[in-house]
Amino acid sequence: MAKRKRRKIRWDRVLIVFGPLFLLILIIHVSCRNRTGESVSESSILVESMNIPESTAETTLSGEDVPAAQTQKKFVIVIDPGHGGGDGGAVNQSNTRFEKDDNLRLGMAVKEAFAKYPDIEIIMTRETDEFIGLQDRCDIANEANADFFISLHRNSAEEGNGVEIWIESDTGSDNAWDKLMAEYILDWLTEVGVSKRRGIQNGFRNTASKDSNYYVNQYTNMPSCLVEMGFMTAEIDNQNFDQHLNEYADAIAGAMVELLTDKGLYNSAAPQ
């Protein structure tokens, strides 16, 4: 029986048939690989330039992640120089110095002291020698939806000297904003120098009733305090007032900024 002749594989024909297919597959593979490599490279460069870890590069920032300077609330503080116009307030021993004038001098200096702090707006109840009623002062603050109210006064007595700050009688708890702002302000004023630190007082000095308060403390809707910047009738307090006026103003502004900063509500970095 004759043997069957074995067929020879015609490699030339195989290449002709399958060569183009292999070449096409190879081109597609190389192209995809190059594109993937370019994408990774560009992503790495972007992450590096932003100094963000690659694992968090696609994370969307929430409100808590945004720096304080971008989310910080603008605070409104009302400065209330007491008395004015026909209401002169207390006088010195020789009746030549009026409380209304000292209150306005200090109030304008406080406004200027706050000017270097961004995101704090100051509203004055008066900027001239004019009479403003107590309810009108409260209305100015309430209608502005202010965050804090600081009333500036000077004391008077036959005997006595030093600085004290009054707050509403029912807001004297340790965590109350009224007491906190009064404590911060008094601490800063004491550091400047006062003849006597008379402390934080509650209510109204001319009555023993726990329900009586200074009008502007009781009828403002925000934390408030009334600063008695020494006695008009004490020469040492008058001297301190004149000598340290701008320092006292800086202290009041600095105290409020420190309070807000300590509570995490304000970025205290101020432009120089």
C-alpha positions as CSV (number, residue, x, y, z in Angstrom):
1,M,0.0,0.0,0.0
2,A,1.4,3.3,-1.0
3,K,2.2,5.9,1.6
4,R,0.2,9.1,1.6
5,K,2.3,12.1,0.8
6,R,2.5,14.6,3.7
7,R,1.4,18.1,3.0
8,K,3.9,20.8,3.5
9,I,2.8,23.9,5.5
10,R,2.9,26.9,3.3
11,W,4.1,29.5,5.9
12,D,4.0,32.2,3.2
13,R,0.3,31.7,2.9
14,V,-0.2,31.7,6.7
15,L,1.6,35.0,7.0
16,I,-0.5,36.4,4.2
17,V,-3.7,35.4,5.9
18,F,-3.0,36.0,9.7
19,G,-0.2,38.5,9.6
20,P,-2.4,41.6,9.1
21,L,-4.7,40.4,12.0
22,F,-1.7,40.0,14.4
23,L,-0.4,43.3,13.4
24,L,-3.7,45.0,14.0
25,I,-4.0,43.5,17.5
26,L,-0.4,44.6,18.3
27,I,-1.1,48.2,17.2
28,I,-4.3,48.4,19.3
29,H,-2.5,47.0,22.4
30,V,0.4,49.5,22.1
31,S,-2.0,52.4,21.6
32,C,-4.1,51.6,24.6
33,R,-1.0,51.2,26.8
34,N,0.4,54.6,25.7
35,R,-2.8,56.4,26.5
36,T,-3.1,54.8,30.0
37,G,0.5,55.8,30.7
38,E,-0.1,59.4,29.6
39,S,-3.2,59.7,31.8
40,V,-1.4,58.5,34.9
41,S,1.5,60.8,34.2
42,E,-0.7,63.9,33.9
43,S,-2.6,63.0,37.1
44,S,0.6,62.6,39.0
45,I,1.9,66.0,37.8
46,L,-1.4,67.7,38.9
47,V,-1.4,66.1,42.3
48,E,2.2,67.1,42.8
49,S,1.7,70.7,41.8
50,M,-1.2,71.1,44.2
51,N,0.7,69.4,47.0
52,I,-2.2,67.1,47.7
53,P,-1.8,63.4,48.5
54,E,-2.7,61.3,45.4
55,S,-5.2,59.3,47.4
56,T,-7.3,62.4,48.1
57,A,-6.8,64.3,44.9
58,E,-10.4,63.7,43.8
59,T,-12.0,64.5,47.2
60,T,-14.4,67.4,47.1
61,L,-13.7,70.0,49.8
62,S,-16.6,70.4,52.3
63,G,-17.3,73.6,54.2
64,E,-15.2,72.4,57.2
65,D,-12.2,71.8,55.0
66,V,-12.1,75.4,53.6
67,P,-9.6,77.6,55.4
68,A,-11.1,79.9,58.1
69,A,-10.3,83.0,56.0
70,Q,-12.8,81.8,53.4
71,T,-15.6,80.8,55.6
72,Q,-15.3,83.3,58.5
73,K,-18.4,85.1,59.5
74,K,-18.4,88.9,59.4
75,F,-19.0,90.0,63.0
76,V,-21.0,93.2,63.8
77,I,-20.1,95.0,67.0
78,V,-22.0,98.1,68.2
79,I,-20.0,100.6,70.2
80,D,-22.2,102.9,72.3
81,P,-20.6,106.0,73.7
82,G,-23.0,106.9,76.6
83,H,-24.8,110.2,77.1
84,G,-24.4,113.0,74.6
85,G,-26.0,116.3,73.6
86,G,-27.9,117.8,76.5
87,D,-27.2,114.8,78.6
88,G,-23.6,115.4,79.8
89,G,-23.5,112.4,82.2
90,A,-21.1,112.6,85.1
91,V,-18.6,115.4,85.7
92,N,-15.3,115.8,87.4
93,Q,-14.7,117.6,90.7
94,S,-14.4,121.0,89.2
95,N,-17.3,120.6,86.7
96,T,-15.0,121.2,83.8
97,R,-15.0,117.7,82.3
98,F,-18.1,115.9,81.0
99,E,-18.5,112.2,80.8
100,K,-20.3,112.4,77.4
101,D,-17.0,113.8,75.8
102,D,-14.8,111.1,77.3
103,N,-17.2,108.4,76.2
104,L,-17.2,109.7,72.6
105,R,-13.4,110.0,72.6
106,L,-13.0,106.4,73.7
107,G,-15.7,105.2,71.4
108,M,-14.1,106.7,68.3
109,A,-10.7,105.3,69.4
110,V,-12.2,101.9,69.7
111,K,-13.7,102.1,66.3
112,E,-10.3,103.0,64.9
113,A,-8.7,100.1,66.9
114,F,-11.0,97.6,65.2
115,A,-10.3,99.0,61.7
116,K,-7.2,96.7,61.4
117,Y,-9.2,93.5,61.9
118,P,-10.8,92.1,58.8
119,D,-14.4,90.8,59.0
120,I,-15.4,92.9,62.0
121,E,-17.8,95.7,61.2
122,I,-18.3,98.5,63.8
123,I,-21.5,100.4,64.2
124,M,-21.6,103.5,66.3
125,T,-24.7,104.6,68.1
126,R,-23.3,108.2,67.9
127,E,-20.2,109.8,66.4
128,T,-21.0,113.4,67.4
129,D,-22.1,115.2,70.5
130,E,-25.8,114.4,70.1
131,F,-28.5,113.0,72.4
132,I,-29.5,109.4,71.6
133,G,-32.3,107.9,73.6
134,L,-31.7,104.5,75.4
135,Q,-34.3,102.7,73.3
136,D,-32.9,104.2,70.1
137,R,-29.5,102.8,71.1
138,C,-31.0,99.4,71.5
139,D,-32.9,99.7,68.2
140,I,-29.7,100.5,66.3
141,A,-28.1,97.3,67.6
142,N,-31.2,95.1,67.2
143,E,-32.1,96.3,63.7
144,A,-28.5,95.7,62.6
145,N,-28.7,92.1,64.0
146,A,-25.4,92.9,65.8
147,D,-23.4,90.1,67.4
148,F,-22.2,92.2,70.4
149,F,-23.0,95.5,72.1
150,I,-20.4,97.4,74.2
151,S,-21.6,100.6,76.0
152,L,-18.9,103.0,77.1
153,H,-19.3,105.1,80.3
154,R,-17.4,106.6,83.2
155,N,-18.3,106.4,86.8
156,S,-18.9,108.9,89.5
157,A,-19.0,108.9,93.3
158,E,-17.9,110.9,96.4
159,E,-15.2,108.3,96.9
160,G,-14.1,105.5,94.6
161,N,-11.9,104.7,91.6
162,G,-11.1,102.0,89.2
163,V,-12.7,100.1,86.3
164,E,-15.8,97.8,86.4
165,I,-18.0,96.2,83.8
166,W,-21.7,95.5,84.1
167,I,-23.7,92.8,82.6
168,E,-27.4,91.7,82.7
169,S,-28.2,90.0,86.0
170,D,-29.6,86.8,84.4
171,T,-26.6,86.3,82.1
172,G,-23.9,85.9,84.8
173,S,-23.2,82.2,84.3
174,D,-19.6,81.3,83.6
175,N,-20.3,80.3,80.0
176,A,-22.6,83.2,79.1
177,W,-21.2,85.4,76.3
178,D,-22.0,88.5,78.3
179,K,-19.7,87.4,81.2
180,L,-17.0,86.1,78.9
181,M,-16.8,89.3,76.9
182,A,-16.7,91.4,80.1
183,E,-14.0,89.2,81.6
184,Y,-11.8,89.4,78.5
185,I,-12.2,93.2,78.2
186,L,-11.5,93.7,81.9
187,D,-8.4,91.5,81.7
188,W,-7.0,93.4,78.8
189,L,-7.8,96.8,80.4
190,T,-6.1,95.7,83.6
191,E,-2.9,94.8,81.6
192,V,-2.8,98.3,80.2
193,G,-3.1,99.6,83.7
194,V,-6.0,100.8,85.9
195,S,-6.1,102.3,89.3
196,K,-8.3,99.4,90.6
197,R,-9.9,96.3,89.2
198,R,-13.4,96.5,90.5
199,G,-14.6,93.3,88.7
200,I,-17.7,92.1,86.8
201,Q,-21.0,93.4,88.2
202,N,-24.5,92.1,87.6
203,G,-27.6,94.2,87.2
204,F,-27.8,97.9,88.1
205,R,-25.7,99.7,90.7
206,N,-28.5,101.9,92.1
207,T,-30.8,99.1,93.2
208,A,-30.5,95.8,95.1
209,S,-33.2,94.2,93.0
210,K,-32.0,91.2,90.9
211,D,-34.5,92.1,88.2
212,S,-33.0,95.6,87.6
213,N,-30.4,96.0,84.8
214,Y,-28.9,98.8,82.8
215,Y,-31.4,99.5,80.0
216,V,-29.0,98.9,77.2
217,N,-28.0,95.5,78.7
218,Q,-31.6,94.4,79.2
219,Y,-33.1,95.5,75.9
220,T,-30.5,94.6,73.4
221,N,-30.9,91.1,71.8
222,M,-27.2,90.2,71.7
223,P,-24.5,89.7,74.4
224,S,-23.8,93.1,75.9
225,C,-21.8,94.8,78.6
226,L,-21.4,98.3,80.0
227,V,-17.8,99.4,80.7
228,E,-17.3,102.0,83.4
229,M,-13.9,103.4,82.4
230,G,-12.9,104.8,85.8
231,F,-14.4,107.6,87.9
232,M,-14.8,111.1,86.6
233,T,-14.5,112.1,90.3
234,A,-11.1,110.4,90.7
235,E,-8.2,112.4,89.4
236,I,-6.0,109.3,89.1
237,D,-8.7,107.7,86.8
238,N,-8.8,110.9,84.7
239,Q,-5.0,110.9,84.3
240,N,-5.1,107.2,83.3
241,F,-7.9,107.9,80.8
242,D,-5.9,110.7,79.1
243,Q,-2.6,108.9,79.2
244,H,-3.8,105.5,78.0
245,L,-6.8,106.4,75.8
246,N,-5.5,104.6,72.7
247,E,-4.2,101.7,74.7
248,Y,-7.6,101.2,76.3
249,A,-9.2,101.3,72.9
250,D,-6.7,98.7,71.6
251,A,-7.4,96.6,74.6
252,I,-11.2,96.5,74.1
253,A,-10.7,95.6,70.4
254,G,-8.0,93.0,71.2
255,A,-10.1,91.4,73.9
256,M,-13.0,90.8,71.6
257,V,-10.8,89.4,68.9
258,E,-9.1,87.1,71.3
259,L,-12.4,85.9,72.6
260,L,-13.7,85.1,69.2
261,T,-10.4,83.5,68.3
262,D,-10.3,81.3,71.4
263,K,-13.8,80.1,70.6
264,G,-12.7,79.2,67.1
265,L,-14.9,81.7,65.4
266,Y,-12.4,84.1,64.1
267,N,-9.0,84.1,62.4
268,S,-7.1,86.7,64.5
269,A,-4.3,87.3,61.9
270,A,-4.6,91.0,61.2
271,P,-2.7,92.8,58.4
272,Q,0.2,94.9,59.7
